[in-house]
Amino acid sequence: MQVDVLIVGAGPAGLMAALWMARAGIRTLVVDRNSGPTESGHADGLESRTIEILDSFGLGQKVWNESNHTTDICLWSQYPDGSLQRQSVSANSKPGWSRFQESTLGQSRIETILLEQVLVSSHVEVRRNTMPTSLDIDESLIQSHDQNSYPIRVGLISCSDSEASKTLNNDTSAQNAREVVEAKYLLGCDGAHSWVRKQLGLKLEGASRDVSWGVLDALPVTDFPDIRRRSIIKSEFGNLMIIPRERKLVRMYVQVSSGLAEIYRASDRDPEVIMQAVRKIMQPYRFHASQIEWSTIYSVGHRYCRELSRYDRIFLAGDAIHTHSPKAGQGMNVSMQDSFNLGWKLASVIHGVAPPSLLRTYHQERLPVAKRLIEFDKRICRGMLEAVNTFDEDHRKALEEENTSMSGLGIAYEPNMVIAKPIARQTNGAEKVNPAANGHSTLPMQHDRLKAIRLGARMPSALVLSHADSQPHELQRIFQSTGAWNLVIFGGNIVEEEQRQRVENVAFALSSPKSVVQRIKARRYLNNDSAIGSLSIYLVHSALRTEVDIGNLPEIFRPSDDDTGFDYGKVFVDNESYHVGGGKAYDEYGIPPHGCLVLLRPDQHVAFRGDLEDTGYLEHFLDSIQPDAVN
């Protein structure tokens, strides 16, 4: 059997990668040693950025509707008289960062939702009860990136869940493989004990803390007033975190002694052992459970792998490259964000619309994220353990960062092949970065705004109106995960003659037969209208929509459409709507009246930003990242 991509592991990271492959029409095999999705327990926290990503695949609203939204966070501590007192109640997610907030939904449900979408495609097969046994690499082909070669050979066996556990602990080889799959690319999304990582001779580096934590998913019966709020309790008997979940469930993370951990394991994992620790910390409040869905005890470890890929052919993602405590709610999120970053790049290379060197940016962009994750988790754990009966300043700050800058919303990738450097110009003999262009930049971009458009960062959302029918849209939702790039031209007030002329000059430059944009357009036509590597162009202006006739705009903003005459979904306006607000996008984004150009990658991160006169810089950047488009 030959496939373009072989994915080992059908957890959140593996299924996110598989979803990209399904949408891109790439022959993919996903194998997993388990018989089905995770049944209960495991990860449950969904950060705002992860829901934005799921929404870009059309899944965000479904997940949002089913999940529990964690609105409040309460900090409790024990007073000298032995009573528990609430110290504070605040927003769990800082307002303004995203149109979503941190939520909880079990990993099993997330996997099921992703799997349903993956299996819609005939290009992706998911095999359960299947394990890899051998990895052979053809050294003569691995470096060539010839799309007709299959340099990776993986032996597979079928096994039951119990057999899989035994096989993991024994040496396996090609001799007991029942099938050999040849692949162009291999993705190891197979967890902390990654088989793929071990075959590459790589390991997780770091250390463990000599601390054990118990975890319970239960339907609580209690008089504790904040049971439906995220709460952290610190007392002389230990520390406890309460996470409200969907279906009225509550997850409890409780600090347990090594002795209690041994009792739990010796009692065949009796959850009542953990319940005793919970009750002790929560006294004088009572705590029982009408149902316990899942329990476990774990030790905290902080580890990451320093190498995320090999040969630009074999990649690791998710827990295969970073392990940490679950208390920051980051594990499933960063795992899916890893493969979200990798998926579009892999699809672009396989479709021949980007050079293989694009794949190196996966390591460049995601390794710093893994490192920051581990350091952040250490801060969260330190705050939970070291400050008795109180919350020090760093712990409070870490809790605030958890659902904002550390959730994926604050990531800004450094300049690389697909993130342009800030434009530098000569002004009065001195070099300036992003200065005035032809005297038009009377007001600079406001980078201190919460929703400021920053190079390397994801595109925030703002409410805009369709010019054609005044319907309100969240701008971020327009840029779906199809594999296409998106160029947004913030044209300013195009009723003003000078500003209208500047926008028309942009349209003229991009419409030229010699433009890279037109060559990309021609390539899409030749590639059977495939969205992978294509470029969509949008105009977002700030003139009153009643004063501009969409039919008078340059044709590049209203491309022809066989069904409707022209596509009227490419022009938006920053005006106030009749019913739901709006008219603040330019201000929220920090865009000056003269407007700007913003190029978004297929993962909605800002690849290029410049003034309207910077079409030459834009063309040069597009030329460099899509060389096939100009040949």
Secondary structure, DSSP 8 states (H G I E B T S, - for coil): -EEEEEEE--SHHHHHHHHHHHHHT--EEEE-SSSSS--S-S--EE-HHHHHHHHHTT-HHHHHHHSEE--EEEEEEE-TTS-EEEEEEEESS-TTS-SS--EE--HHHHHHHHHHHHTTSTTEEEESSEEEEEEEE-TTTTTT--TT---EEEEEEE--HHHHHHHHTS---GGG-SEEEEEEEEEE---TT-HHHHHTT---EEEEEEEEEEEEEEEEEE--TTTTSEEEEEETTEEEEEEE-GGG-EEEEEEE-HHHHHHHHHTTS-HHHHHHHHHHHHTTS-EEEEEEEEEEEEEEEEEE-S--EETTTEEE-GGGTEE--STTS-HHHHHHHHHHHHHHHHHHHHTTSS-GGGGHHHHHHHHHHHHHHHHHHHHHHHHHHHSTTS--HHHHHHHHHHTTIIIIIT-B--SBTTB----EEEETTEEEES--STT--SS---TTSTT---TTBB----EEEETTT--EEEHHHHS-SSS-EEEEEEEE-TTSHHHHHHHHHHHHHHHSTTSHHHHHHHHHHHTTT--TT-EEEEEEE-S-GGG--GGGS-GGGS-EETTTEE--SSEEE--B-SSS-B--HHHHHT--TT-EEEEE-TTSBEEEEE-TTTHHHHHHHHHHH-GGGG-
